[in-house]
C-alpha cells in the first residue's frame, strides 16, 4: 500500500455516512474516497459527487467494489444486520475495515468479523467516536494516572426523553437488531468498559420495554413515530457483573418519561475517587480529610493525549487515528476485541429480557 494516499471505499451512503464518516474523511489529508456503494444507487452517486475524487466509482453491489484491488480501506456504514457479512467479505478481499457501531447484531456475527480480521491480517475497528470527546479523553488520562484506583462500580447512561429516530430503518427490529440499547446504549457501554479497562463479563440481567411506542401524540423531537413500524424496544436496562466482581448498570431509552435526559455518558466509582459526566465532567474524592469535587475546564484547549487527537471534533479525531493506524501499521484506537465485548453484553441483556432469567457469558 502506498503510504502517501489511502484509498477508501464507502459501503452504505445513508445518514451516518453523510453525517459522520465522509465529512470526517474529507478532512484527513492523505485520504482519497475512490468508490461508493449503496443499494439506492442515486445515494452513491450523490456521495461520489460530494466527497469523491474525480471519476470516483459508483456501485449498487458491494461485491463489485471489493473487486477493486487498489482500495486499501472500506467503511461499512449499512444497517446493523449487514455489518458482519459485508465486513467479513471486505476483510477476505484484503481490505482494512472501519465498521460503524454496533459491531454486529449478536456475538456470533461479531466473532466472524474477529476471525476474518485475524486470518487475513487486516485491521478492523468499530465507530465509537464517543471516546474522542474532550471529556472522555480527559477522564481516560485521569484513569491512566491512577486517580480512581480500582474501579468497581460504573453506570453507562444513554437516556432520551422523547427523541426516537423516525427515519431510515431505526425502528425495524429485523434490520437493526434492537432499538435504543443497540443504538445509543452501545456508545455509553463502550465508554464505560474503556474507562474500566475491563472486558470480561460474567453474567447479566436485562429488561426491555415497549411501553410508549404505541402512543400517537408523542411529543417526539423528530415528529410522531408510526406505532405500526416501531417494532424495537423504547427503553432497555441492564445489570452486568464482571468476572472480577465489578458491576455496571446500563440505562438506555429513546422514549422515557425522564425529566433530565443525558446521552452516552459514564459514571465510574473507584477505591480512590469517582467521576461522572452528568452536566459536565466532574471528579470527586477525598483530600486532606475533606471531600472535594473537581470540574476541569475543557473549553481552554486540550492536550493531545493520543497521537493525532488534537482539538478536532470527535468524528475527525476518530478518522485521523484510524487512518494513522492503517498507514503506520499500529493497533486501532478502538480494538475489535473491545467492540466484541460490547456486543456480547448487549446480546446478554436482550436475551435475559426475553427469557426472564440471568444470562451467563
N, C-alpha and C positions, 0 to 999 in steps of 0.2 A: 504494500500500500504506500502510495506517495504521501509523505507527511506534510507537504505544503498545502494540500487541499483534501478535505474529507468529503467524499461524495455520498449524499444521503438520499434515501428513498422514503417517501411517506406513504403508508398504507392506512387509509381512513382519513378523509379530508373534511370531517364534520366540525362540530363545535369545539372540541378540545384541541384539534389540530390548528384551527384558525385562532382560537382564543389564547393558546399557550405555546404549543411546540413550534409552529412555523415562524411566528414573530420572534421567538427567542433564538431559534437557529439563525435567523436572518442577521442577528447581532453578533454572531460568532464569526470572527474574521476568516478563519480557514475552512469554512463550511460552504459547500455548494449543494443546494437541493436540486437534484437532477431528474427525479422521477416521482410521479404522483399517481396514486391508485384509489379509486372509490367505486362502489357498486352503482352509484349515481355518477356517471362519467362527467356530467356537467360540473360537479363539485371539484373533481380532479382537474378539469380544465381551468376552472377559476383559480384554484390553488397554484397551478403551474404559472399562470399569468401573473399572479400577485407576488409569488415567492420564489419561483424557479429561475434557473439560468435560461438564457435564450434557447429556444427549441427544446425545452425540457420535455421528457417523455410522459405520456399520459396513458394510463391503463384502466381497464374495468376489471381485469382478472389479476389478482396479486401475484399469481404464479408466473405470469409473464414478466412482471417487474423483477422477480427474483432471478430470472434467467440472465439478467444483465450483470456480467462478472465485474464490471467496473464500479459497481455500487459497493461501498465499504460498510455503511451503517443503514439500518432500517428502523424507522419509528413505527410501532404498531399502535394505532390510535382508533381502534374499532370498538364496537360493543363488547362487553366483558366476555361473553361466551366464545368469541372468536380469538381471544388473546392467545390461548395456548396453541391452537393448531397453526395459526399464522406464524407465531414466534418460533415454533419448532421447525417449520418449513424454512424460515429465514435463516436460522442457525445452521440447518443442514445444507443450505445453499452457500454457506461461508460468510454470512453477514454478522456483524455485531448488532445487538438489538437493544433498543430502548422501548419498553412496553409501558403504556400508560397504566396507572393503577386501576383496579387491584390487579395483582399478578395474574390471577385466574379465578374461575368461579368456584373451584374447590382444590384441595391439596393434591389430589391425583393428577389433575391437569397441570398444576404448578410443578409437580415433580417431573413431568415430561419435559418441561422447559429447562429445569435444572440439569437434567440428564443430557439434553441436547446441547446445552452450553458446554458441558464438560467433555462430551465425546468429540465435539468439533473444535474445542479450544478457542471458543469465541466468547466475547464479553456479553453479559446480559445484565440489565439494570431495570428498575421499575420507577415510575414517575412520582416519587414522594417529595415534591418540592417544598413541603412544609418544613423540612429540615433546614432549608436555606433562608428562612426568615431571620431577621436580626435577633428577635427574642430567642429563637431556637438555637442559633449559633452561640449567643452569649451564655445561655443556660448550659449548653453542652461543654463549653470551655470551663465553666464552674464545676461541672461533674468531673471532667478530666483532672482538674486541680485538686480533687478530693474534698470539696466543700461540703458534700452531703453525707459522706461516709457510706454505710451500707444502706442502699435504697430498698426498702422492704414493703412499701405501700405506695400505690400510684392510682391516679384516676385519669382516664382518657375520655375527653368530652367533646362531642360534636352535636350540639342541640340547636336546631332551628325551631322557631315558634310556628310560623306558617310560611315556609319557603320550599315548596315542593316544585322541582323542575318538571314542567309540563310538556317539554319539547322532546324530540328525538325518541329514544327507547327507554328512558329512565324509569318509566312506570311498568315496563314489561319484565315480569319476573323471569321468563324463559331466557330472554336475550341478555339480561343484566345479572341474573343470579341472586338478586335481592334489591333492597331499597337503601335507606339511609345508612344502615350498618356497613354495607359493602361499598357505598359511595363516599361518605364523609367520615363515618366511624373508622374506616381503614386508615385515613390520614392521622387521626388522633391516636390510634393504636400504634402505628408505626413510630410516631414521635415519642410515645411513652416507652416502647421497647428499646428504642435507640438511646434514650436518656438512661435507662436502667442497664443497658448492655446485657440484656437477659433474653435469651431466645430458646428457653427450654420450658414449655408449658407442661403441666402435669394433668390438670383437669379443669373443667369449667361448667358453669350453669348459665343458661341463657333464657331470655323471654323475648318474644316479638309480639307486636300488637297491630291489629287492623281496626283501630277504634275510630279514627277520624276520616278515613279515606272514602267513606260513603257520603260524607257531607257535601252539600252543593254550594251554599253561600259560605265559602270557606275563609274569606279574607286573605287568600294566598297572595304572596308578594308578586307572583307572575300570572295572576288571574286564576279563576276557578279551575280545578282539575276535573277530568271526566271520571266519575266514580266507576264506570264500566271498565275503564282502561287501567285504573290504579290497582294493580294486582300484587304489588310488593307491600311489605310492611310500612307503616307510617312511623314506627319507633321500635327500637330494639335495645336490649340491655344485657350485659354480661358480667359475670363474676369469675375471674380467672385466677387460678393458683399455679404458680410456677414450681419447678422441681425443688428449688431451694426454699420454698415456703412464701416467697414474695407474692403479694396479692395485687391484682389490678381490677378496678371497677371500670367498665366501659359503658358509656351512655351515648346514644345516638338517636336523632329524630329529624324528620323533615317537617312534621306537624305534631306539636305538643303544646298543651296549654301551660306554658312555662314563661314567666314574665321576662326573664333576662337571658335570652339565648346567647350562646357562646360556641364558636365553631373551631374544631381542630386545635385544641389546646391540651396541655397535660398538667397534672399536679403530681409532684413527687415528694415523698417523705422519707428521710434517711435518719441515721443514728446521730448525725452531727447538725443537720439543718434540713430545711424543706423549701419548696418553691411552688409557685403556681403562676398561671398566665391569665387569670381571670381579671379583666380590666387592666391588663398590662402586666409585665413580668415583675414579680416580687420574690425576694429570698428572705426567709425568716430563720432565726436561730437564737442562740444564747451567747452573749459575750460579757465577760466580767460579771457573771451572775445576773445579768439583765436580758430580757427579751428584746430582740431588735427585728426590724423589717427594713430591708434594703431594696430600693427601687432604682435600678440603673437607668441612666438617661440613654436611650437607644436612638435618639434623634441627632446626636452630635457626632455623626460619622461612625465608623466602625473599624474593627480590626479584621483583617483577612485571616481568620483562624485556620482556614484551609486554602490551599493553593488555588487561586483563581476566583475566590468567592467575592472579594472586593465589596463594593456598595451597589451592585446591580440589584435588580428585582430578583426575588427567589426563583422565578422561572428562567431568567437569563443565567443566574448562577448555576442552576441545575444543568442547563445546556452546556455551558462552558466547562464545567467539571467533567461532564460525561464525555465530551469530545476530547478533552485533555487526557482522560483515561485511555481512550482509544489510541490517540496519537503517541502517547508516552508508554503505552503498554503497562499501565498500572491498574490497580483494582478500582472498580467503580465506587463512587461515594455511597450509593445505595447498593449493597450486595444482594444478589438474587437469593441467597440463603436467608437473609433477613426478611425479605419480602415474602418468602415461602412461609416463614413462621407466622407472619401477619395473616396470610390466607388460611393456615391451619386453625388459628384461633377464631377467625370469623366463621369458618365452617363449623367449628365446635359449638359456637353459640347458636347458630342456626339449627344444628342437629339436636342440641339439648332442648331448644324451644319446641321442636317438632315432637320429640319423644317424651318430654316432661321429666327427663332424668339427667343425671350427671353424665357429661361426655368426658371420657378418658382419652388422653392423647397417646 
